[in-house]
Amino acid sequence: MAPSTQTALVVDDSRAMRAMLRKMVGELGFDVVEAEHGRQALDHLEELGELAFALVDWNMPVMDGLAFVRSVRDDRRYDRMRLLMVTSETNPRHVYEALKAGADEYAMKPVTGDVIRDKLGMLGVAGLGG
């Protein structure tokens, strides 16, 4: 299935953070699907197929962001989907682990819409408005 260049996935256990990221991503011209944890995010991908990108928190219940990134990268159906870790984890070791697991980029919270746009632009996300 070809990736949807119109839809993004926001994965964060904080409802307030999901709302903020949804607004930022929506202002870039994307529809947004939300998940409270990695397992729910995988369920959305199973239902919807590959999306344009996912913004993924690190610390979440049920399935954390690192496990989600590994699961997505282990599934060839999602090879073209971009994964951006958006987290308060600032330890360089965490950055290394996320990138090694298959995250395409890493942004530290708090983030702005400009940071999200710039990171996604660096990743060549198709359909990026602005």
Backbone as XML, in Angstrom:
<?xml version="1.0"?>
<chain id="A" units="angstrom">
  <residue number="1" name="MET">
    <atom name="N" x="0.849" y="-1.182" z="0.000"/>
    <atom name="CA" x="0.000" y="0.000" z="0.000"/>
    <atom name="C" x="0.892" y="1.242" z="0.000"/>
  </residue>
  <residue number="2" name="ALA">
    <atom name="N" x="0.582" y="2.207" z="-0.850"/>
    <atom name="CA" x="1.341" y="3.461" z="-0.896"/>
    <atom name="C" x="1.054" y="4.271" z="0.357"/>
  </residue>
  <residue number="3" name="PRO">
    <atom name="N" x="2.072" y="4.996" z="0.864"/>
    <atom name="CA" x="1.836" y="5.773" z="2.079"/>
    <atom name="C" x="0.845" y="6.897" z="1.828"/>
  </residue>
  <residue number="4" name="SER">
    <atom name="N" x="0.043" y="7.185" z="2.827"/>
    <atom name="CA" x="-0.859" y="8.323" z="2.747"/>
    <atom name="C" x="-0.058" y="9.578" z="3.042"/>
  </residue>
  <residue number="5" name="THR">
    <atom name="N" x="0.051" y="10.455" z="2.065"/>
    <atom name="CA" x="0.783" y="11.701" z="2.266"/>
    <atom name="C" x="-0.096" y="12.729" z="2.952"/>
  </residue>
  <residue number="6" name="GLN">
    <atom name="N" x="-1.306" y="12.341" z="3.296"/>
    <atom name="CA" x="-2.242" y="13.270" z="3.923"/>
    <atom name="C" x="-2.445" y="13.023" z="5.407"/>
  </residue>
  <residue number="7" name="THR">
    <atom name="N" x="-1.957" y="11.898" z="5.930"/>
    <atom name="CA" x="-2.260" y="11.529" z="7.305"/>
    <atom name="C" x="-0.997" y="11.258" z="8.113"/>
  </residue>
  <residue number="8" name="ALA">
    <atom name="N" x="-1.008" y="11.757" z="9.340"/>
    <atom name="CA" x="0.091" y="11.557" z="10.279"/>
    <atom name="C" x="-0.447" y="10.876" z="11.530"/>
  </residue>
  <residue number="9" name="LEU">
    <atom name="N" x="0.457" y="10.265" z="12.274"/>
    <atom name="CA" x="0.124" y="9.584" z="13.518"/>
    <atom name="C" x="0.847" y="10.283" z="14.665"/>
  </residue>
  <residue number="10" name="VAL">
    <atom name="N" x="0.111" y="10.631" z="15.705"/>
    <atom name="CA" x="0.688" y="11.243" z="16.903"/>
    <atom name="C" x="0.521" y="10.239" z="18.036"/>
  </residue>
  <residue number="11" name="VAL">
    <atom name="N" x="1.659" y="9.807" z="18.609"/>
    <atom name="CA" x="1.655" y="8.776" z="19.638"/>
    <atom name="C" x="2.235" y="9.356" z="20.922"/>
  </residue>
  <residue number="12" name="ASP">
    <atom name="N" x="1.372" y="9.600" z="21.907"/>
    <atom name="CA" x="1.806" y="10.183" z="23.170"/>
    <atom name="C" x="0.751" y="9.866" z="24.218"/>
  </residue>
  <residue number="13" name="ASP">
    <atom name="N" x="1.174" y="9.518" z="25.432"/>
    <atom name="CA" x="0.204" y="9.188" z="26.471"/>
    <atom name="C" x="-0.434" y="10.419" z="27.105"/>
  </residue>
  <residue number="14" name="SER">
    <atom name="N" x="0.096" y="11.600" z="26.834"/>
    <atom name="CA" x="-0.472" y="12.838" z="27.354"/>
    <atom name="C" x="-1.515" y="13.397" z="26.383"/>
  </residue>
  <residue number="15" name="ARG">
    <atom name="N" x="-2.737" y="13.497" z="26.853"/>
    <atom name="CA" x="-3.811" y="14.048" z="26.007"/>
    <atom name="C" x="-3.492" y="15.481" z="25.585"/>
  </residue>
  <residue number="16" name="ALA">
    <atom name="N" x="-2.931" y="16.274" z="26.512"/>
    <atom name="CA" x="-2.586" y="17.666" z="26.194"/>
    <atom name="C" x="-1.504" y="17.729" z="25.120"/>
  </residue>
  <residue number="17" name="MET">
    <atom name="N" x="-0.499" y="16.867" z="25.212"/>
    <atom name="CA" x="0.567" y="16.860" z="24.209"/>
    <atom name="C" x="0.037" y="16.400" z="22.860"/>
  </residue>
  <residue number="18" name="ARG">
    <atom name="N" x="-0.839" y="15.395" z="22.862"/>
    <atom name="CA" x="-1.438" y="14.960" z="21.594"/>
    <atom name="C" x="-2.217" y="16.095" z="20.958"/>
  </residue>
  <residue number="19" name="ALA">
    <atom name="N" x="-2.976" y="16.839" z="21.756"/>
    <atom name="CA" x="-3.762" y="17.958" z="21.224"/>
    <atom name="C" x="-2.845" y="19.029" z="20.629"/>
  </residue>
  <residue number="20" name="MET">
    <atom name="N" x="-1.746" y="19.321" z="21.320"/>
    <atom name="CA" x="-0.814" y="20.333" z="20.826"/>
    <atom name="C" x="-0.148" y="19.872" z="19.522"/>
  </residue>
  <residue number="21" name="LEU">
    <atom name="N" x="0.301" y="18.626" z="19.488"/>
    <atom name="CA" x="0.938" y="18.109" z="18.279"/>
    <atom name="C" x="-0.066" y="17.993" z="17.135"/>
  </residue>
  <residue number="22" name="ARG">
    <atom name="N" x="-1.298" y="17.608" z="17.460"/>
    <atom name="CA" x="-2.353" y="17.528" z="16.428"/>
    <atom name="C" x="-2.547" y="18.895" z="15.776"/>
  </residue>
  <residue number="23" name="LYS">
    <atom name="N" x="-2.587" y="19.934" z="16.593"/>
    <atom name="CA" x="-2.754" y="21.291" z="16.067"/>
    <atom name="C" x="-1.574" y="21.670" z="15.170"/>
  </residue>
  <residue number="24" name="MET">
    <atom name="N" x="-0.355" y="21.412" z="15.631"/>
    <atom name="CA" x="0.839" y="21.751" z="14.843"/>
    <atom name="C" x="0.842" y="21.020" z="13.503"/>
  </residue>
  <residue number="25" name="VAL">
    <atom name="N" x="0.564" y="19.731" z="13.542"/>
    <atom name="CA" x="0.581" y="18.913" z="12.327"/>
    <atom name="C" x="-0.586" y="19.300" z="11.413"/>
  </residue>
  <residue number="26" name="GLY">
    <atom name="N" x="-1.738" y="19.587" z="12.001"/>
    <atom name="CA" x="-2.886" y="20.032" z="11.211"/>
    <atom name="C" x="-2.598" y="21.323" z="10.468"/>
  </residue>
  <residue number="27" name="GLU">
    <atom name="N" x="-1.875" y="22.230" z="11.117"/>
    <atom name="CA" x="-1.514" y="23.501" z="10.471"/>
    <atom name="C" x="-0.546" y="23.294" z="9.310"/>
  </residue>
  <residue number="28" name="LEU">
    <atom name="N" x="0.104" y="22.139" z="9.270"/>
    <atom name="CA" x="0.985" y="21.808" z="8.144"/>
    <atom name="C" x="0.228" y="21.120" z="7.010"/>
  </residue>
  <residue number="29" name="GLY">
    <atom name="N" x="-1.078" y="20.916" z="7.209"/>
    <atom name="CA" x="-1.911" y="20.373" z="6.141"/>
    <atom name="C" x="-2.186" y="18.884" z="6.218"/>
  </residue>
  <residue number="30" name="PHE">
    <atom name="N" x="-1.920" y="18.266" z="7.351"/>
    <atom name="CA" x="-2.126" y="16.831" z="7.499"/>
    <atom name="C" x="-3.321" y="16.514" z="8.378"/>
  </residue>
  <residue number="31" name="ASP">
    <atom name="N" x="-4.003" y="15.416" z="8.056"/>
    <atom name="CA" x="-4.975" y="14.835" z="8.963"/>
    <atom name="C" x="-4.173" y="14.098" z="10.031"/>
  </residue>
  <residue number="32" name="VAL">
    <atom name="N" x="-4.757" y="13.929" z="11.203"/>
    <atom name="CA" x="-4.023" y="13.312" z="12.305"/>
    <atom name="C" x="-4.840" y="12.183" z="12.930"/>
  </residue>
  <residue number="33" name="VAL">
    <atom name="N" x="-4.169" y="11.073" z="13.160"/>
    <atom name="CA" x="-4.700" y="9.962" z="13.932"/>
    <atom name="C" x="-3.896" y="9.937" z="15.224"/>
  </residue>
  <residue number="34" name="GLU">
    <atom name="N" x="-4.570" y="9.778" z="16.362"/>
    <atom name="CA" x="-3.896" y="9.800" z="17.658"/>
    <atom name="C" x="-3.880" y="8.420" z="18.293"/>
  </residue>
  <residue number="35" name="ALA">
    <atom name="N" x="-2.817" y="8.169" z="19.079"/>
    <atom name="CA" x="-2.716" y="6.944" z="19.868"/>
    <atom name="C" x="-2.107" y="7.291" z="21.224"/>
  </residue>
  <residue number="36" name="GLU">
    <atom name="N" x="-2.582" y="6.599" z="22.265"/>
    <atom name="CA" x="-2.098" y="6.841" z="23.626"/>
    <atom name="C" x="-0.825" y="6.071" z="23.948"/>
  </residue>
  <residue number="37" name="HIS">
    <atom name="N" x="-0.511" y="5.061" z="23.145"/>
    <atom name="CA" x="0.680" y="4.246" z="23.367"/>
    <atom name="C" x="1.012" y="3.488" z="22.081"/>
  </residue>
  <residue number="38" name="GLY">
    <atom name="N" x="2.164" y="2.871" z="22.075"/>
    <atom name="CA" x="2.646" y="2.204" z="20.869"/>
    <atom name="C" x="1.755" y="1.091" z="20.367"/>
  </residue>
  <residue number="39" name="ARG">
    <atom name="N" x="1.166" y="0.302" z="21.261"/>
    <atom name="CA" x="0.300" y="-0.808" z="20.843"/>
    <atom name="C" x="-0.916" y="-0.280" z="20.091"/>
  </residue>
  <residue number="40" name="GLN">
    <atom name="N" x="-1.516" y="0.793" z="20.623"/>
    <atom name="CA" x="-2.671" y="1.399" z="19.950"/>
    <atom name="C" x="-2.243" y="1.967" z="18.596"/>
  </residue>
  <residue number="41" name="ALA">
    <atom name="N" x="-1.043" y="2.542" z="18.537"/>
    <atom name="CA" x="-0.530" y="3.087" z="17.273"/>
    <atom name="C" x="-0.349" y="1.977" z="16.242"/>
  </residue>
  <residue number="42" name="LEU">
    <atom name="N" x="0.184" y="0.825" z="16.655"/>
    <atom name="CA" x="0.330" y="-0.309" z="15.728"/>
    <atom name="C" x="-1.026" y="-0.783" z="15.231"/>
  </residue>
  <residue number="43" name="ASP">
    <atom name="N" x="-2.025" y="-0.772" z="16.117"/>
    <atom name="CA" x="-3.386" y="-1.144" z="15.706"/>
    <atom name="C" x="-3.903" y="-0.192" z="14.636"/>
  </residue>
  <residue number="44" name="HIS">
    <atom name="N" x="-3.645" y="1.102" z="14.800"/>
    <atom name="CA" x="-4.062" y="2.084" z="13.782"/>
    <atom name="C" x="-3.364" y="1.809" z="12.455"/>
  </residue>
  <residue number="45" name="LEU">
    <atom name="N" x="-2.079" y="1.512" z="12.499"/>
    <atom name="CA" x="-1.343" y="1.227" z="11.257"/>
    <atom name="C" x="-1.888" y="-0.031" z="10.582"/>
  </residue>
  <residue number="46" name="GLU">
    <atom name="N" x="-2.210" y="-1.031" z="11.370"/>
    <atom name="CA" x="-2.769" y="-2.269" z="10.812"/>
    <atom name="C" x="-4.069" y="-1.975" z="10.073"/>
  </residue>
  <residue number="47" name="GLU">
    <atom name="N" x="-4.860" y="-1.068" z="10.633"/>
    <atom name="CA" x="-6.151" y="-0.707" z="10.043"/>
    <atom name="C" x="-5.992" y="0.227" z="8.839"/>
  </residue>
  <residue number="48" name="LEU">
    <atom name="N" x="-5.100" y="1.216" z="8.951"/>
    <atom name="CA" x="-5.006" y="2.273" z="7.944"/>
    <atom name="C" x="-3.910" y="2.069" z="6.916"/>
  </residue>
  <residue number="49" name="GLY">
    <atom name="N" x="-2.906" y="1.273" z="7.235"/>
    <atom name="CA" x="-1.761" y="1.129" z="6.348"/>
    <atom name="C" x="-0.723" y="2.205" z="6.638"/>
  </residue>
  <residue number="50" name="GLU">
    <atom name="N" x="0.294" y="2.229" z="5.828"/>
    <atom name="CA" x="1.406" y="3.170" z="6.020"/>
    <atom name="C" x="0.920" y="4.611" z="5.903"/>
  </residue>
  <residue number="51" name="LEU">
    <atom name="N" x="1.324" y="5.443" z="6.855"/>
    <atom name="CA" x="0.979" y="6.859" z="6.860"/>
    <atom name="C" x="2.218" y="7.674" z="6.499"/>
  </residue>
  <residue number="52" name="ALA">
    <atom name="N" x="2.051" y="8.971" z="6.354"/>
    <atom name="CA" x="3.171" y="9.824" z="5.959"/>
    <atom name="C" x="4.276" y="9.812" z="7.015"/>
  </residue>
  <residue number="53" name="PHE">
    <atom name="N" x="3.893" y="9.975" z="8.283"/>
    <atom name="CA" x="4.880" y="9.999" z="9.354"/>
    <atom name="C" x="4.195" y="9.808" z="10.696"/>
  </residue>
  <residue number="54" name="ALA">
    <atom name="N" x="5.027" y="9.551" z="11.720"/>
    <atom name="CA" x="4.536" y="9.463" z="13.090"/>
    <atom name="C" x="5.428" y="10.303" z="13.993"/>
  </residue>
  <residue number="55" name="LEU">
    <atom name="N" x="4.801" y="11.023" z="14.909"/>
    <atom name="CA" x="5.496" y="11.718" z="15.991"/>
    <atom name="C" x="5.316" y="10.840" z="17.217"/>
  </residue>
  <residue number="56" name="VAL">
    <atom name="N" x="6.420" y="10.409" z="17.814"/>
    <atom name="CA" x="6.373" y="9.359" z="18.825"/>
    <atom name="C" x="7.056" y="9.791" z="20.123"/>
  </residue>
  <residue number="57" name="ASP">
    <atom name="N" x="6.325" y="9.711" z="21.229"/>
    <atom name="CA" x="6.892" y="9.949" z="22.548"/>
    <atom name="C" x="7.685" y="8.718" z="22.965"/>
  </residue>
  <residue number="58" name="TRP">
    <atom name="N" x="8.623" y="8.885" z="23.891"/>
    <atom name="CA" x="9.418" y="7.764" z="24.375"/>
    <atom name="C" x="8.693" y="7.019" z="25.503"/>
  </residue>
  <residue number="59" name="ASN">
    <atom name="N" x="8.341" y="7.749" z="26.564"/>
    <atom name="CA" x="7.778" y="7.141" z="27.776"/>
    <atom name="C" x="6.264" y="7.050" z="27.705"/>
  </residue>
  <residue number="60" name="MET">
    <atom name="N" x="5.775" y="5.812" z="27.521"/>
    <atom name="CA" x="4.337" y="5.564" z="27.465"/>
    <atom name="C" x="4.054" y="4.205" z="28.082"/>
  </residue>
  <residue number="61" name="PRO">
    <atom name="N" x="2.840" y="4.026" z="28.612"/>
    <atom name="CA" x="2.466" y="2.700" z="29.130"/>
    <atom name="C" x="2.201" y="1.729" z="27.979"/>
  </residue>
  <residue number="62" name="VAL">
    <atom name="N" x="2.036" y="0.489" z="28.288"/>
    <atom name="CA" x="1.690" y="-0.600" z="27.366"/>
    <atom name="C" x="2.831" y="-0.895" z="26.393"/>
  </residue>
  <residue number="63" name="MET">
    <atom name="N" x="3.179" y="0.061" z="25.541"/>
    <atom name="CA" x="4.311" y="-0.077" z="24.622"/>
    <atom name="C" x="4.952" y="1.286" z="24.483"/>
  </residue>
  <residue number="64" name="ASP">
    <atom name="N" x="6.235" y="1.393" z="24.858"/>
    <atom name="CA" x="6.911" y="2.691" z="24.778"/>
    <atom name="C" x="7.313" y="3.024" z="23.341"/>
  </residue>
  <residue number="65" name="GLY">
    <atom name="N" x="7.802" y="4.233" z="23.159"/>
    <atom name="CA" x="8.136" y="4.714" z="21.826"/>
    <atom name="C" x="9.244" y="3.932" z="21.152"/>
  </residue>
  <residue number="66" name="LEU">
    <atom name="N" x="10.249" y="3.517" z="21.917"/>
    <atom name="CA" x="11.350" y="2.757" z="21.335"/>
    <atom name="C" x="10.856" y="1.406" z="20.812"/>
  </residue>
  <residue number="67" name="ALA">
    <atom name="N" x="10.021" y="0.727" z="21.574"/>
    <atom name="CA" x="9.457" y="-0.551" z="21.125"/>
    <atom name="C" x="8.576" y="-0.347" z="19.896"/>
  </residue>
  <residue number="68" name="PHE">
    <atom name="N" x="7.826" y="0.758" z="19.861"/>
    <atom name="CA" x="7.000" y="1.060" z="18.687"/>
    <atom name="C" x="7.868" y="1.258" z="17.452"/>
  </residue>
  <residue number="69" name="VAL">
    <atom name="N" x="8.927" y="2.053" z="17.586"/>
    <atom name="CA" x="9.822" y="2.301" z="16.451"/>
    <atom name="C" x="10.408" y="0.983" z="15.940"/>
  </residue>
  <residue number="70" name="ARG">
    <atom name="N" x="10.862" y="0.136" z="16.845"/>
    <atom name="CA" x="11.423" y="-1.161" z="16.436"/>
    <atom name="C" x="10.389" y="-2.011" z="15.703"/>
  </residue>
  <residue number="71" name="SER">
    <atom name="N" x="9.159" y="-2.026" z="16.210"/>
    <atom name="CA" x="8.094" y="-2.816" z="15.575"/>
    <atom name="C" x="7.788" y="-2.315" z="14.175"/>
  </residue>
  <residue number="72" name="VAL">
    <atom name="N" x="7.718" y="-1.001" z="14.032"/>
    <atom name="CA" x="7.437" y="-0.420" z="12.707"/>
    <atom name="C" x="8.573" y="-0.746" z="11.748"/>
  </residue>
  <residue number="73" name="ARG">
    <atom name="N" x="9.805" y="-0.603" z="12.194"/>
    <atom name="CA" x="10.951" y="-0.857" z="11.318"/>
    <atom name="C" x="11.133" y="-2.337" z="10.990"/>
  </residue>
  <residue number="74" name="ASP">
    <atom name="N" x="10.573" y="-3.214" z="11.813"/>
    <atom name="CA" x="10.633" y="-4.650" z="11.526"/>
    <atom name="C" x="9.578" y="-5.085" z="10.518"/>
  </residue>
  <residue number="75" name="ASP">
    <atom name="N" x="8.667" y="-4.186" z="10.159"/>
    <atom name="CA" x="7.566" y="-4.507" z="9.247"/>
    <atom name="C" x="7.775" y="-3.767" z="7.927"/>
  </residue>
  <residue number="76" name="ARG">
    <atom name="N" x="8.088" y="-4.496" z="6.888"/>
    <atom name="CA" x="8.402" y="-3.903" z="5.577"/>
    <atom name="C" x="7.276" y="-3.045" z="4.998"/>
  </residue>
  <residue number="77" name="ARG">
    <atom name="N" x="6.049" y="-3.269" z="5.444"/>
    <atom name="CA" x="4.930" y="-2.469" z="4.924"/>
    <atom name="C" x="5.088" y="-0.984" z="5.242"/>
  </residue>
  <residue number="78" name="TYR">
    <atom name="N" x="5.896" y="-0.663" z="6.246"/>
    <atom name="CA" x="6.025" y="0.728" z="6.692"/>
    <atom name="C" x="7.405" y="1.310" z="6.393"/>
  </residue>
  <residue number="79" name="ASP">
    <atom name="N" x="8.080" y="0.748" z="5.413"/>
    <atom name="CA" x="9.448" y="1.181" z="5.095"/>
    <atom name="C" x="9.568" y="2.666" z="4.774"/>
  </residue>
  <residue number="80" name="ARG">
    <atom name="N" x="8.561" y="3.238" z="4.132"/>
    <atom name="CA" x="8.664" y="4.643" z="3.703"/>
    <atom name="C" x="8.116" y="5.631" z="4.726"/>
  </residue>
  <residue number="81" name="MET">
    <atom name="N" x="7.500" y="5.125" z="5.781"/>
    <atom name="CA" x="6.936" y="6.005" z="6.798"/>
    <atom name="C" x="8.058" y="6.608" z="7.642"/>
  </residue>
  <residue number="82" name="ARG">
    <atom name="N" x="8.018" y="7.914" z="7.817"/>
    <atom name="CA" x="9.018" y="8.621" z="8.612"/>
    <atom name="C" x="8.621" y="8.597" z="10.088"/>
  </residue>
  <residue number="83" name="LEU">
    <atom name="N" x="9.610" y="8.405" z="10.954"/>
    <atom name="CA" x="9.375" y="8.351" z="12.394"/>
    <atom name="C" x="10.211" y="9.414" z="13.082"/>
  </residue>
  <residue number="84" name="LEU">
    <atom name="N" x="9.525" y="10.296" z="13.793"/>
    <atom name="CA" x="10.179" y="11.387" z="14.512"/>
    <atom name="C" x="9.881" y="11.230" z="15.997"/>
  </residue>
  <residue number="85" name="MET">
    <atom name="N" x="10.915" y="10.960" z="16.788"/>
    <atom name="CA" x="10.754" y="10.897" z="18.244"/>
    <atom name="C" x="10.603" y="12.331" z="18.745"/>
  </residue>
  <residue number="86" name="VAL">
    <atom name="N" x="9.559" y="12.584" z="19.512"/>
    <atom name="CA" x="9.322" y="13.891" z="20.128"/>
    <atom name="C" x="9.183" y="13.613" z="21.617"/>
  </residue>
  <residue number="87" name="THR">
    <atom name="N" x="10.250" y="13.894" z="22.358"/>
    <atom name="CA" x="10.297" y="13.422" z="23.731"/>
    <atom name="C" x="11.100" y="14.328" z="24.643"/>
  </residue>
  <residue number="88" name="SER">
    <atom name="N" x="10.882" y="14.177" z="25.924"/>
    <atom name="CA" x="11.653" y="14.927" z="26.914"/>
    <atom name="C" x="12.945" y="14.203" z="27.281"/>
  </residue>
  <residue number="89" name="GLU">
    <atom name="N" x="13.167" y="13.035" z="26.726"/>
    <atom name="CA" x="14.400" y="12.284" z="26.979"/>
    <atom name="C" x="15.558" y="12.991" z="26.282"/>
  </residue>
  <residue number="90" name="THR">
    <atom name="N" x="16.444" y="13.597" z="27.052"/>
    <atom name="CA" x="17.538" y="14.389" z="26.471"/>
    <atom name="C" x="18.895" y="13.694" z="26.556"/>
  </residue>
  <residue number="91" name="ASN">
    <atom name="N" x="18.954" y="12.553" z="27.203"/>
    <atom name="CA" x="20.196" y="11.815" z="27.331"/>
    <atom name="C" x="20.706" y="11.415" z="25.944"/>
  </residue>
  <residue number="92" name="PRO">
    <atom name="N" x="21.958" y="11.746" z="25.612"/>
    <atom name="CA" x="22.501" y="11.379" z="24.296"/>
    <atom name="C" x="22.377" y="9.882" z="24.002"/>
  </residue>
  <residue number="93" name="ARG">
    <atom name="N" x="22.421" y="9.061" z="25.032"/>
    <atom name="CA" x="22.264" y="7.613" z="24.853"/>
    <atom name="C" x="20.878" y="7.287" z="24.305"/>
  </residue>
  <residue number="94" name="HIS">
    <atom name="N" x="19.851" y="8.009" z="24.784"/>
    <atom name="CA" x="18.488" y="7.788" z="24.294"/>
    <atom name="C" x="18.378" y="8.198" z="22.818"/>
  </residue>
  <residue number="95" name="VAL">
    <atom name="N" x="18.989" y="9.317" z="22.477"/>
    <atom name="CA" x="18.985" y="9.754" z="21.075"/>
    <atom name="C" x="19.614" y="8.670" z="20.209"/>
  </residue>
  <residue number="96" name="TYR">
    <atom name="N" x="20.770" y="8.190" z="20.625"/>
    <atom name="CA" x="21.473" y="7.130" z="19.891"/>
    <atom name="C" x="20.589" y="5.885" z="19.750"/>
  </residue>
  <residue number="97" name="GLU">
    <atom name="N" x="19.977" y="5.452" z="20.858"/>
    <atom name="CA" x="19.138" y="4.249" z="20.841"/>
    <atom name="C" x="17.947" y="4.410" z="19.896"/>
  </residue>
  <residue number="98" name="ALA">
    <atom name="N" x="17.325" y="5.587" z="19.920"/>
    <atom name="CA" x="16.167" y="5.831" z="19.051"/>
    <atom name="C" x="16.574" y="5.789" z="17.584"/>
  </residue>
  <residue number="99" name="LEU">
    <atom name="N" x="17.667" y="6.441" z="17.248"/>
    <atom name="CA" x="18.126" y="6.451" z="15.855"/>
    <atom name="C" x="18.575" y="5.061" z="15.419"/>
  </residue>
  <residue number="100" name="LYS">
    <atom name="N" x="19.244" y="4.352" z="16.296"/>
    <atom name="CA" x="19.682" y="2.986" z="16.001"/>
    <atom name="C" x="18.479" y="2.070" z="15.766"/>
  </residue>
  <residue number="101" name="ALA">
    <atom name="N" x="17.400" y="2.285" z="16.522"/>
    <atom name="CA" x="16.190" y="1.467" z="16.393"/>
    <atom name="C" x="15.424" y="1.753" z="15.103"/>
  </residue>
  <residue number="102" name="GLY">
    <atom name="N" x="15.695" y="2.920" z="14.480"/>
    <atom name="CA" x="15.028" y="3.223" z="13.224"/>
    <atom name="C" x="14.292" y="4.544" z="13.175"/>
  </residue>
  <residue number="103" name="ALA">
    <atom name="N" x="14.354" y="5.334" z="14.258"/>
    <atom name="CA" x="13.760" y="6.674" z="14.183"/>
    <atom name="C" x="14.554" y="7.483" z="13.161"/>
  </residue>
  <residue number="104" name="ASP">
    <atom name="N" x="13.862" y="8.309" z="12.406"/>
    <atom name="CA" x="14.522" y="9.125" z="11.381"/>
    <atom name="C" x="15.079" y="10.422" z="11.950"/>
  </residue>
  <residue number="105" name="GLU">
    <atom name="N" x="14.448" y="10.930" z="12.996"/>
    <atom name="CA" x="14.876" y="12.190" z="13.622"/>
    <atom name="C" x="14.435" y="12.181" z="15.068"/>
  </residue>
  <residue number="106" name="TYR">
    <atom name="N" x="14.917" y="13.183" z="15.807"/>
    <atom name="CA" x="14.681" y="13.261" z="17.247"/>
    <atom name="C" x="14.495" y="14.728" z="17.606"/>
  </residue>
  <residue number="107" name="ALA">
    <atom name="N" x="13.416" y="15.064" z="18.291"/>
    <atom name="CA" x="13.169" y="16.438" z="18.732"/>
    <atom name="C" x="12.886" y="16.434" z="20.225"/>
  </residue>
  <residue number="108" name="MET">
    <atom name="N" x="13.468" y="17.393" z="20.925"/>
    <atom name="CA" x="13.296" y="17.489" z="22.369"/>
    <atom name="C" x="12.075" y="18.342" z="22.709"/>
  </residue>
  <residue number="109" name="LYS">
    <atom name="N" x="11.271" y="17.881" z="23.660"/>
    <atom name="CA" x="10.166" y="18.687" z="24.175"/>
    <atom name="C" x="10.751" y="19.751" z="25.092"/>
  </residue>
  <residue number="110" name="PRO">
    <atom name="N" x="10.156" y="20.920" z="25.155"/>
    <atom name="CA" x="8.969" y="21.319" z="24.392"/>
    <atom name="C" x="9.352" y="21.651" z="22.947"/>
  </residue>
  <residue number="111" name="VAL">
    <atom name="N" x="8.472" y="21.330" z="22.023"/>
    <atom name="CA" x="8.716" y="21.610" z="20.612"/>
    <atom name="C" x="7.749" y="22.678" z="20.122"/>
  </residue>
  <residue number="112" name="THR">
    <atom name="N" x="8.127" y="23.300" z="19.022"/>
    <atom name="CA" x="7.266" y="24.287" z="18.384"/>
    <atom name="C" x="6.842" y="23.755" z="17.014"/>
  </residue>
  <residue number="113" name="GLY">
    <atom name="N" x="5.859" y="24.392" z="16.444"/>
    <atom name="CA" x="5.440" y="24.031" z="15.095"/>
    <atom name="C" x="6.569" y="24.196" z="14.090"/>
  </residue>
  <residue number="114" name="ASP">
    <atom name="N" x="7.397" y="25.211" z="14.287"/>
    <atom name="CA" x="8.532" y="25.430" z="13.378"/>
    <atom name="C" x="9.527" y="24.279" z="13.441"/>
  </residue>
  <residue number="115" name="VAL">
    <atom name="N" x="9.791" y="23.780" z="14.647"/>
    <atom name="CA" x="10.715" y="22.653" z="14.797"/>
    <atom name="C" x="10.162" y="21.424" z="14.088"/>
  </residue>
  <residue number="116" name="ILE">
    <atom name="N" x="8.880" y="21.138" z="14.298"/>
    <atom name="CA" x="8.253" y="19.981" z="13.644"/>
    <atom name="C" x="8.328" y="20.142" z="12.126"/>
  </residue>
  <residue number="117" name="ARG">
    <atom name="N" x="7.958" y="21.307" z="11.621"/>
    <atom name="CA" x="8.002" y="21.554" z="10.172"/>
    <atom name="C" x="9.416" y="21.372" z="9.629"/>
  </residue>
  <residue number="118" name="ASP">
    <atom name="N" x="10.406" y="21.938" z="10.331"/>
    <atom name="CA" x="11.791" y="21.844" z="9.859"/>
    <atom name="C" x="12.290" y="20.402" z="9.861"/>
  </residue>
  <residue number="119" name="LYS">
    <atom name="N" x="11.996" y="19.656" z="10.918"/>
    <atom name="CA" x="12.437" y="18.257" z="10.998"/>
    <atom name="C" x="11.783" y="17.431" z="9.893"/>
  </residue>
  <residue number="120" name="LEU">
    <atom name="N" x="10.486" y="17.627" z="9.685"/>
    <atom name="CA" x="9.788" y="16.882" z="8.642"/>
    <atom name="C" x="10.284" y="17.282" z="7.253"/>
  </residue>
  <residue number="121" name="GLY">
    <atom name="N" x="10.591" y="18.565" z="7.081"/>
    <atom name="CA" x="11.157" y="19.014" z="5.817"/>
    <atom name="C" x="12.497" y="18.362" z="5.533"/>
  </residue>
  <residue number="122" name="MET">
    <atom name="N" x="13.328" y="18.235" z="6.577"/>
    <atom name="CA" x="14.621" y="17.558" z="6.432"/>
    <atom name="C" x="14.439" y="16.112" z="6.016"/>
  </residue>
  <residue number="123" name="LEU">
    <atom name="N" x="13.340" y="15.519" z="6.449"/>
    <atom name="CA" x="13.063" y="14.109" z="6.135"/>
    <atom name="C" x="12.373" y="13.938" z="4.793"/>
  </residue>
  <residue number="124" name="GLY">
    <atom name="N" x="12.062" y="15.052" z="4.130"/>
    <atom name="CA" x="11.439" y="14.978" z="2.808"/>
    <atom name="C" x="10.014" y="14.457" z="2.837"/>
  </residue>
  <residue number="125" name="VAL">
    <atom name="N" x="9.282" y="14.778" z="3.895"/>
    <atom name="CA" x="7.898" y="14.321" z="3.992"/>
    <atom name="C" x="7.080" y="14.905" z="2.853"/>
  </residue>
  <residue number="126" name="ALA">
    <atom name="N" x="6.469" y="14.037" z="2.067"/>
    <atom name="CA" x="5.661" y="14.463" z="0.924"/>
    <atom name="C" x="4.395" y="15.145" z="1.424"/>
  </residue>
  <residue number="127" name="GLY">
    <atom name="N" x="3.937" y="16.148" z="0.692"/>
    <atom name="CA" x="2.689" y="16.819" z="1.039"/>
    <atom name="C" x="2.846" y="17.856" z="2.142"/>
  </residue>
  <residue number="128" name="LEU">
    <atom name="N" x="4.105" y="18.135" z="2.520"/>
    <atom name="CA" x="4.346" y="19.078" z="3.606"/>
    <atom name="C" x="3.897" y="20.459" z="3.191"/>
  </residue>
  <residue number="129" name="GLY">
    <atom name="N" x="2.915" y="20.982" z="3.934"/>
    <atom name="CA" x="2.446" y="22.352" z="3.694"/>
    <atom name="C" x="3.298" y="23.323" z="4.456"/>
  </residue>
  <residue number="130" name="GLY">
    <atom name="N" x="2.874" y="24.565" z="4.537"/>
    <atom name="CA" x="3.656" y="25.483" z="5.351"/>
    <atom name="C" x="3.558" y="26.888" z="4.959"/>
  </residue>
</chain>
